[in-house]
Amino acid sequence: MSRALLYTIVFIEGFCSLGAEIVALRRLVPHVGSSIVVTAPTIGFFLLALALGYASGARVAADFRPVVARNFLTAAALAGVGLAGVSVDWLFAHLQPAPVAWFAFVAGILCPIAWLLGQTVPILTNLFGHARHGEASGQALYWSTLGSFLGSLTLSLVVMQWLGVSAAVLACTLGLVAGTLLLAGRQVKMAVFSLGTAAIAIAANLKHEVTADTAYAEYIVGPSGLPGQVEPRAFWVNKSTASLIDDSEPPNYTRYITHLRRVLLDDLRFRHRDILVLGAGGFTLSHREPENRYTYVDIDPAIKGIAEQHFLREPARGEFIADDARRFVATTERRFDAVVVDVYSSHTSIPSHLVTREFWEGARRVLKADGVLLANLILDGRLETPYARNLLATIESIYGRCAVDVLHKGQPLANVEVACFASSRPAATAIYVDEKNPADLDRARTP
């Protein structure tokens, strides 16, 4: 093999191995979220499989090109089918609970890909002719790592953004197929298997029925089937219902959006106010609401166009800023009369950096002196779990006592609407007891 061909093969290996990891992490988001307890073990198992692949490749003593060709073809099949959206959805639908499906996905799809591709560099360094061992391995690792670098950038920032996750899967698969053909030369059998693998991968990835698929989320708009409504449709973001709307006049929305609109327009009587919404959803909070000025912040720059075209079927009201919610509240110089926090990456999963005391301090920073914070949380209906108690305690450590409305009492999971005022502050509390009861005095001091 020429050095140019060797470098091309290890470049493809680096590009596609890290590409498979990025795609796998993105495919997991709709099902198990993107928290550190998901991403860290996934990356850890990937690296373990890669290390085992290095060790296996070091033991190969003959048939170097055919072994790498077979590894590339097998990895292409695993990536093309196993990383397809329909395959991942099927796995999580039929294996419960979700951690079991996660382990099956990582152990059965991602780790074998890493193990197979990890063998590439130690095997192919045997073909560098008269080069010193250090030179051969260094050059191979350089081109492999360069491929990983470019793969991580192009797949996440270009391919997923413009063409979707399925296109990223196909980019990895077709790259491995191309590598197989380069290694196999004129072997007709391998060429047929390679083209068949490519065709199967294309078919598997064309069947993922989603409205849109970006680097950040999977979007589906479809009929909802709610009784008593006129052609209701839902906006699903990462398998979670983000918004509902129908063609009634006026339109019907999800219960929590109706609740938030009532608080802003009826209870607080907001008119001509500036309202910041962190987490765009379907842009229904401002839908046909001309009384106030809305600014939406969402990390996905594509969400506005998707919602307007497929869900609202009309332009969204309000300004849209593509940014991370925490970064925006930490850096903006603008101030708002209300901040609405409605940030979810999947199901009930709020990104972990958006539940901390520091985030809620940032949200308070952008409020005007008489402003109000409204947060939509999905918690257990009885507020008994440690997550519910700790999250509410975290918010109240910044704002003091807040109003808490559970919209679906008694259900395992419920929309919990929290309202806090910028004018309030955390304060020491006392317990009223018969022996020492200052309740009347406290009531007299209450304005």
Summary of the structure (lengths in Angstrom):
residues: 447
radius of gyration: 26.8
end to end distance: 86.2
largest distance: 94.7
contacts: 1491
relative contact order: 0.09
helix: 54%
strand: 15%
